[in-house]
Amino acid sequence: MIFFLPILVFAGILVALAVVLTVAERLLVNYGICKIDINAGDRVLEIEGGQTLLSALIESKIFIPSGCGGRGSCGYCTITVVSGGGAVLPTETPFLTRSQVRSGVRLACQVKVREDLAVRIPEELLNVQLFTATVENVRRLTHDMVETRFELKEPAEIEQRPGQYVQLQAPSPEGPVFRAYSISSPAYATGIVELVVRLVPGGIGSTYAHSLKEGDPIALTGPYGEFRLSEDPDVEIVCIGGGSGMAPLKNILFSVCERWPNRKCWLFFGCRSARDVFYLDEFRELAKKNPNFRVIYALSDHDPWDGEWDGETGFIHVSVDKHLEAGDVKRHAFLCGPPPMIEAVMKVLDEKGFEEDDIFYDKF
């Protein structure tokens, strides 16, 4: 214990010094008004210097994705800094490739605005909006999964594409933070945003989502994501997922079946046990309306004590291998689930003749 005391004292001094320096910078250093030139003059902001680039953009209603509240631990808030911004910090390098660093890509939350800057921001991010909404309905799907539907207030409608996501604002001890969730409601339902959230023990966003009640006011930003679904109705859609990976797949399938009722679609979905099954009835109803839509659920750890089950058992990649035929067919696959599932399914799809560019996936 005697050896740890000096270490603790030294660590305490370093923390105190960091706090003093931060406060001193805010109180004593005046950077004045700085300009942020966005996309070569498309938009010029004048903001008070000294804050982070991420904070300055949010203050100006430009919402860059950020999952950690600006603490530099998620790596989402990447934009290109053409000039200004200083040198790349050690806190940024774990999230950036060498090519990105050479191209001027930075974490907006780690760049301090101390001088005029020129930045490049994708046009889609400039169109992201802040929405206010109220909780319209809360539906418990499983013991740890909840579906929450929000009625949009201002703006009253959202234009989203299947596969995009929003960021839900959640309270935290350090102030409001944003957490990203895929939109599960179909693209044609423009007045609502529906999310499917699994409870993560200690998770700020999921704990907040699971605590919401009907009528609660919320705020979210979006839509985010560059993914675009193929407009060719002859391209077969194959959705494969597990757990909360259902959200984007539900959006894709309901949107596709509404727009192209005869388009060939598959849903392969893996659950651990019968008590983890959700949305199966809804998809079976959708399949009745679309004869080219096939729904296959599989339980990886079926226990009769959890409930009756007349579907398939085993890991979901086994079902994919069983039902999908190999061949030169125009197909796009969308995968969303845990990394081991994604890796196993990728091997099967490769054997079935899928091209790498025709497979889109999210691991979580």
N, C-alpha and C positions, 0 to 999 in steps of 0.2 A: 504493500500500500504506500510505503514511503517513497517508492520510485515513481508512482503515478501522480503524486501531488504536484511536483514541479511541472509535469506535462500538462496537467489540468490548468494550472496557473498560467502557463505560457499560452495555452489555447485560449483561455479567457481573455488574456491581454490582446491577442490577435483579433478576436471577435470585437472587443471593445474599440480597438484601433480602427477596424473597418467601419464600424458604426459612426465613429467620430469623423472619419474622412468623408463618409457619405453625407452626413449632416452638414459638414463644413462646405462641401462642394455646393450643396443646395442653397446654403445661406450666403456664402461669400463670393462664389463665382457666378458672374452674370454673363451669359453668352448672348443675351439680347435676342432679337427676332431673327430666326434663320429661315431660309427658303428651302423647300423640298420640291424639286422639279421632277414631275412624274411623266415618264414616257416622252421625253424630249419636248416638253412644253405643252403636252395635252392638258396638263393640270398643274398649277403651281400653288403650293401651300405656304403660308407664313405662320410659323408657330414659335412659341417660346422655347428657346434653347435650353438644354440641360436634361431633357427627358429622353426616354428611349424612342427609337424610330417606330417601334410597334405601338407605343402609347400615343405618339403623335398622330399616327395614321388612324387609330381607333377614334381619337378625339375629333378627327376630321371625317368620320363616318366611312372610313375605308377599312374593311374588316379582313385582316390577314389571318389564316388559320393558325390557331395556337391552342394546344391542349394542356399546357402546364401553367397558364396564367402569367407567362412572361418570365419564367425563372430559368429558361435555358436548358430544360431537361427533356423536351419532347422533340425538338428539331423540326417542327412543322412550319414555322414562320419564315421560310426562306424567300428572299427576294434578291434581285440583282442591284447592287450599289455601283453605279457607274463612276461617281466621283464623290469625295468626302467620306466620312464614316470611319477614317482611321484604319489601323491594321487589324487583321483578323485576330480575334482573341482565342486563348487556349480553351475557353468554354464553348467555342463554336466548332473547333476542328473535329471533335468526335462525330459530328453530324454532317460533315461536308467532305466530299471527295476532293482529290487534288485538282481534278478538272473544274469542279465548281469553284474552288478557291481562285484558280487562275481566271475564271470568268467573272469574278466579282460577286458570287453568290454569298450572301450573309444571312445570319439569323437576325431578324428585325428587332427581337427583344434584347439583343446584346450590343446593338449599335447605338451609341449615344449621339444625339444631335447637338454638336458643338459648333457646327459651321454649315454653310449651304451644302446641300446634297443633291445629287441627281440619281434617280432610281428608275428601274424598269419593273412594272407590275403587270402580270397578265390581265388582259381586258376582262376576263370573266370575274376576277377578284374585285375589279372596280365596280362591277354590277351587283355584288353581294349586298344584301340589305339587312337591317336590323328589324326584326318583327316583334311586335307585342302580341300576346295571345292569352287565352284562358284555357284551363283544362276542361275539355268537354266530356271526356269519359276515361275511366281507369278500369282496365280489365286484367285480372290476374290470369296468366296463361299457364304457369307451372308454379312450383314451390319457390322458385328463384327468378322467375321471368314475369315481367309486367308489360302490357301494351298500354301506352298513354296517347290519347288523341287530343290535339290542341286545335281550338278554333281560332283562326287568325283574326286579329283586330285591326292592326295598322302596320303595314299594308294588309288589306283584307284577302289578298290572293298571292300565291307563290307560283312561279313558273319553274318547275324542276323536271329533270330528266331521270328516268330510272337508273339507279346506281349512284346518285348523288347523296350528299349528307348535309346535315346542319350542325351547328354548335349550340348546345343548350347552356344558358348561363346559370351557374349554380353558386350559392353562397359558400364561403369558406372562411376560416379564421383570419386569413390574410386578405380578404376582400373577394369580390366576385371573380370567378374563373369560368372558362368555357370548356366544355367537353364535347367531343365529336360523336355523333350517332347517325347511322344510315337512316334514310327516310324509308319507311315501310309502306306508307300510303301510296296508291298509284298516281301517276302523273296527271290523270284527268281530274282528280279530286283537288282542285286548286285552292279551296277555302280552308283546308286542314293540313296539318302535319302530324303524322302518326309515327311513333317510335316504339321499338321493342328493345327493352333494356334488361340485361341480366344483372342481378345484384352481386357486386364485388365487395367482399368484406373490407371495410375501411375506405372504399372508393367514394370520392367526393361527389362525382356526377351521378353514379348509379344509386347511391344512398338518397340523394336529393330526388331523383326521378321516382324512386319507390315510395317516397314520403308524400308525393303530390296528391291532392284531393280535387274532386270536381269543383270548378269555380276558381281555383287558384290562378293568379296572374303569373305569367312567365315571360321571359325574353329569349330570343334565339336569333342567330345570324345564319345566313345561307342564301341560296344553296351553294355548296362547294363541290368540286370534283369535275374533272375534264372528260370523264368517260361518256361515250356516245354509243347508244344501241344501234346496231345495223338497221337501216331502213329497208333492206331487201327482205321481203316476206319469204323468199325461198331459202334464206339462211336459217337453219334449224337452231333452236335455243336449248341449251343443256345447262340447267342450274343444279349445283351440287353444294350442300352445306350441312351445317350442324350447329346446334345451340342458338345463340343470338345472331349467328350468321344468316338467319332467316330473313332479317329485315330487308336488305337490298333485293334478295331473291323474290320476295313477295311483291315488291314494287315492280320488278321487271316482268314477272309472269302475269299479274293482273293488268298491267299496262299493255303488254303484248296481246293478250287475249281479247282485250277491249278493242284494240285498233285492228288486229289481224286475227279474226275469230278462227280461221282455218290454218294458222301457222303452226308448224310442228314444234312442240315444246316438251321438255322433260323436267321433272323435279325429282332429284334424289336427295333425301334428307335423313341424316343419321341422328338418333337419340340414344341415350344410354338405356333407359327403361320406359315402360308404358306410362309412368307418371310424368315423363319428360316430353311426351308427345303433345303438340299443339298445332292448330290450324289445319289438321288433317281433314276435318269435315268440310271446311271452307274450300280446300283445294279439290276435294272430290266433287263438290257442287260445281266448281269451275270446269272440271273435266267433263261433266255432263253437257255443258254448253259448248265445249270445244272438243270434238272427237279426236283431235290430233294432239291433245295434251295428256301426258301420262304422269301419274303420281306414284312414287315408290318411297316409302319410309322403311327404315331398318333399325332394329334395336341391337346395340352391341353387347348389352349385358342384361338380357331379358330374364326377369324373375317373375314367375307366375303370381307371387304374392303382391306384386306391384299392380296387377290388373290383367285382364284378358288381352290377348294380342293375336290377331290372325294374319299379320303381315310378315315381312321378312326379318331375319335375324342375322347378326354378324356386322362387320364394319361396312360402312356405306360404299367404300371403293370396290368391295366384292360385288355389291348389287350393280354398280356401274359396269363392271366387267361382264356381268351376267347378261345384262339387257341391251347395252349399246353394241351395235355391230361395227366391225371395222370396215373401212372403205373410203373411197374418194367422195365424200359428201361435204357440202357447204354447211359447216357447223361452227357456232361460237359457244364456248363453255364459260360459265361464270361460277367461280368457287369462292365460298366465304365460310371460314371456320378455323379451327385450331391448326397450327403448323403440321403436326403429324398426319392429319387428315388430308391437307392440301398436298403434301409430298406423295402420299400413297395414291391419291387420285391422279396426280400429274403423270405418274408412271403408267397408269392404266390408259389415260387419254393418249399418251404418246404411242402406246401399242395399238390403239384404235385408229391411228392415222391423223390425229389432230396436229395442226401446225402450232408452233409456239406463239405466234402472233394472234392466234384465234382463241387463246386461253387468257382469261382475265381473273385475277384473284386478289383476295385480301386475307392476310393471316392475322389472328388476334389471340 
